[in-house]
Amino acid sequence: MNIKIGIGYDIHRLVEGEKLYLGGVKIPFPKGLLGHSDGDCLIHAVVDAILGAEGKGDIGTFFPDTDSKYKNISSRKILEDVIGMMKNQGWGIVNIDSIIIAEAPRMGPYIPEMKKILCPILGLEAENLGIKAKTNEGIGELGRGNAIAAWASAFLKKS
């Protein structure tokens, strides 16, 4: 098979005392995402989509939260490592589409910077990386502003 599609999902709790990273961008906000790494749920969803397309499991398979060497690791580093594994298997990314679900802060102003950071790592032009932002309309933990989640899909082809 010369094409593969994967989906990824991640969610992290918002807590005081943590920095907020999404799409590799440090966003000024009074709360950040709690995680073993930097908690960047957008990058984590993209990583899971790529790994899923390859049938390799999820982020925890390669970067377990039980391993102290991954404590506070940059999610960009995780993505770079996964891209390297993907390329070593002869795959390339055609496009990524993603959605960030957050009540606050508003993501729109940060999306261009996210693309500027992620496109070179992914080897994509900006038009092949979709990043959208939605609220959860006040429903559930996401809607109450207690967490941020992200979904991503990845379309891969044999290089």
N, C-alpha and C positions, 0 to 999 in steps of 0.2 A: 504494500500500500504506500502511495506517495504523498498522501495528505492525512492529517490527523487534527482533531478538534478536542480541546479540553476546557473544562470549567473549573473555576476556583472561587472559594468563599473564605472570608475571615472576619472575625469580630473581636474587638477588645473593649474592655471597660474603660471609661474615662475617669481619671482620678486626679486629685490635686497632688502637686509635687513631681509630676512627670512632664516631660516635654512632648509636644504634639508633632509627630512626623507623619506626613501622608505624601505618597508619591515621591519620597526623597526630599520633600520640602519641610523645613522647620516652620511651623505656623504659630504665630503669637496667639496664645489662648491660655486662660488660667488653669486648664486641665490638660493632661496628656493621656496617651494610651498605655495601659498597664500590660506589660509583656515581658517575656524572658529576653527578647531582643529589644530593639527600639520601639516595637509595637506597631510598625507601619502596616496597617491592615490592607492598604491598597497594593503595596508590593507583595505582601504575603498572598493575596488572592491571585495576583499575576503569576507568582511562582507556582502556586498550586495548579493553575490552569495549564501551565507549560508542562509540569511534571505529570499531570493527569493525561494530557494528550499523548505523552510518551508511555503511559501505563506504569509509571514509576512510584505511585503512592502520593504522599503529600509532604509538605515542608518539614514536618516532624520526623519523617523517615530519615532525612539527611541532616537535619539541624535540630536534634531533640532538645527539649527544654530541661532534660535531666543531665545534660552535659554542660559543665560550668564554662567550657571554652567558648560557648555561644552566648553567654550572659552579656547583655548589652551590645551584641553585635549589630552593626549597621545592616538594615534590610537591603540596602544597595549592594553590600558585599555578598549577601545571600543570593540576590538576583544575578549578580555577575558570575558566581560559582555555578548556578543552575544553567545560565546561558552557555557557559563553557562546557558543561556536561552535554547539553543539547547539541551543540555544534560538533562535539567529539563523536556523537552518534549519527552525524550527517544530516541533521535537521536545521531548518531555518524558519524564522517567523514570517508569516505573510501579514497578519494583523492581530492586534489585541483590542478588545473592547472591554470597558469596565464601567462600574457604577460605584460611587461612594455614597453611603447612606448616613447622613448626619443632620441633626437638627441645627447644630451650631458647631463651629463657625461656618459661615457661608463659604463654600469652596470655589465658586466661580473665579474670584480674583487670583487664585493659586494654580489653577489648571494650566495656564500657559507655562509657568515655571516647572510644574510637574512634567510636562511634555519635554521641556528643554533638558531636564535631568534624565528622564527615562528613555527617550528615543535613541541616544547614542549607545546606551547599555543594551537595548533590545535590537539595535541595528535597524531601526525603522525610521521612515520619514513621518513627520507629524500627522499627515493625513491617514496613516495606518495605525495610529494609536488613539483610540476613543477613550476619553475620560469624561464621564457625566456625573452630576451630583444631584441627589434627591433627598428629600426629608422623608420621615416615616409618618408624617401627618399626625404627630402626637400620640401614636399608637405604640404600646409596649415600651421596653427599656430603651430602644433606639429613639422612640418618639419623646420620651421623657428626658432625653439628652444624657443618659447614663452610659452610652456606648456609641461607637462608630463601627460600621461594617462596610465591607466592600465585596462585590462580585466581579469576576473577570472571565472572559473567554479568550482562548488562544487558538489560532489557526496556523498550523505548521505544515511545511512541505519539505520533501527530501531536497537537500542542497544539490 
